[in-house]
Amino acid sequence: MIRKAITHGVLAVMVTVGAASAEMGYFLDLEGGASIAKLREGEANFFTATDDVNTEGLNFFTAGLGLTMEFNRYLALQPRVLYLRKGAKYKGNLFAIDGEVDVRMDYIEIPVVLKAMLPVDIFYPYVFVGPSVGLNVGAEREGSIEEWQIAEPDISDQVNTADFSLAFGVATSVAAPFGKIYAEGGYWLGLIEVFENDERRTGTWRIVAGLSVPLGATESGYTAP
């Protein structure tokens, strides 16, 4: 049900874009930064009932590119292709012994977000929200329990091929001679179970800086300063 709703939403957005393409301004976006990932809503199936485990953030880098299509000064659509690591770090009493385990899952993430902008004289703040589809390209589990090492270099067969999320956040941009420089903070809220055999879902913060370069003239009523 959720997958169908997301698919229909993306198709509706793309049809709207096609109808309005003659009036839009286009910007190429290049960005990079950091991600902080956790797994939520459910326990890992490899822990026992007697384990006392805390879930911590798994930090990594993230990067991507996008195409911003501006309808006017206040509204824009932005599809992107991103690299995003999801997962979690577990620490605590594992199997009655102190230890820690990292669960790492790498995704090619494809969000399509709607941006609502508030233009002012010096900077351009905006909020964004939209669906995101993540395609899993690798997964592993690694850690240690006292002197014993845990290493499973490939647990892809335990991870669903796709992860569906709702992406939302806030950002601001400033004028530059070659376009705009922007800073953005967002959250990717996983909507489905990421593993085939338990109920955990993803939750990933993403903090990036980027460069937005205009692609020719725009008729949207707004051009990069």
N, C-alpha and C positions, 0 to 999 in steps of 0.2 A: 504494500500500500504506500509506504513512504517512498520507495523507489519510483513508483509510477507518478506520484505527485511531483517529485523532483524533476523527473524527465519531462512531464507536461509543462512545468514551470519554465524550464530551460528552453523548450521549443517555442513557447509563447513569447519569451523575451527575444529570441532570435528572429521571429517573424516581425516583431515590432521594430527591431533594429533594421531589418531589410527594407521596411516601408519608409523609414525615416533617414536612410543612409545619405540621401542627397543633401540633407541639411546639417549634417553633423561634422564636428571637427575631430581629428584623429591625433592621438599622441602615443608614442612608443614608450613603454615603461620598463626600466631595468632596476632591479632591487636586490638587496642582500641584507642579512642580519642574523638574529638568533631565534631559536625556538625552545620552548620549555614544555615538555610533554608529560602527561599522566594518563593512567587508565582508571576508569571510574565505574561505579554501579556494578559491583560484583567482585568476587574473590577469584584469585588465580587458582586454577584447578590443580596445580602441582604443589600447593600448600596443604597441610593437614589441619584438622580442627584444633590441634593444640598449639599451632604456630602463632606467635605474636609479632605481626609484621606491620611496618609503616610504609606507606607509599610516598615517594619523593619525586620531585621533578627530574626529568631526564633532559639535559641541556645539549644542544647541538646547533649547527649553523643551518640556515635556510637561504634559498635564492630563487629567483624566477624572473620572468618577463611577462609583460601584458600589453594590451591594446586598450587605451581609454577612448571611448566614443562619446563625445559631449553633445547632448541635444541642445543645451543652452548654458547660461551661466550657473544654473542651479542643479542640473540633473545630468548624470552621465552613466554609462554602462561600461564595465570593465571585465572582460574575460582574461584569465591569466593561466600560465603553465608554471608550476612551482615544484621545487624539490622540498619535501617536508618529512622530517623524521618524527614518528610517533612512538609511544611506548611508555615505560615507567621504570623507576628504580625502586626496588623493594629492599628494605633493611629491617633487621630485627632477629627474633628467635625463630630460626628455620629448622624444622625437624629437631627441636630441642637443643639446637646449637646456634650460636651467634653467626650471622653471615649476611650477605647481600647478593642480589641478583638483578641484572639489567635485562629488560626486554626491549629490543630495538626493532622497529619496523620502518622501512623506507618506502615512501610513496611519491609518485608523480601525481601532484594534486592539480585539479582543474576547477577552480572556482569561477563563477559568473556572478558578479556583484553589482548592485545598483548603488550609485554614489549620490548623496544629496549634499550639495556644496553651499557654503555661505561666503560669498565673495566680499572681502573688505579691502582696504587700501593697500595693506602691506603683506598680509598672508591670506591663505585660502583654506580654512578648515572644512572638513567634511566628515560625514559618517557613511558607513557602507554596510550592506547586508545582502546575502544571497546564498544559493546552494553551492556545494562543492563536492566533486567526485574524486576520490583518491584511488589510484591503481597501485597495488602493492608490487614492489619490485625486489623485495628481499626482507628477510626477518631472521633474527637470531636471539639466543638467550645465553648470557654469560655472567659468571659471578664466582663467589667462593663461599664455602662454609668451613670456617677455621682453615686448616691446611689443605682441604680438598677443593679442587677447582671444578667449576661447572662450566662446560663449554658445549653448546649446541649451535654450530655455525649456520645451520639452516633449519628453521622451523616454519618455512613457508607453507608446508602442507597442513599446518594447524591454523593458518590465518586465511580469512576470507579474501578473495581476489580483489574486491572493491570495498571501500569505506565511504559512506555517504554522510556529509556533515552540513551544518549551517555555519557559515562564516559571517562574522560581524565585527565591527570595530570603529575606531576613530583615527583621524589623521589630520595633518596640516601640511601645506606646501608654501614655499616662498619663491619669489621670482629669481631667475638666473639668466645670464645672457643667452644661453643655449636652450632655455625652456623653463622648467621648474625643478626644484629639489624638494623632496617630501620625506616626512617621517610618519610611520604608521604603526599602530598597535592593534592587533586583532586576536580573536579567539575562534578556534575551529571546534565546534561542539558536535561530537560524533552522535549519529542518530540510530545506528544499528550496532549489533554485537560484532566485534572485530575478529573474535576467534570462533571456530566452528563448534567448540565444545564447552564454552562457558559464556557468562553474560556481560563480560567487561566491554566498555565502550571507550572511545578515545576522547581526550580533551587536550587541546594543544594551543598554547599561547605563541604568538608570532610577532616579533618586534623587528622592523626593518627600516632602512633608509633607502631612498631611490632617486632616480633621475627620470624625468618625464620630458621627452623631446617631441615637439610638434612635427607632424608629417604634412607639410604644406599648409596652405591657407585654410581657414575655417569660416563657415557661414553660420556657426552656432551662436554667434553673439559674444563669444569669448575666445580670445587668443592668448597663448602663453605670453606673459609680460616680457 
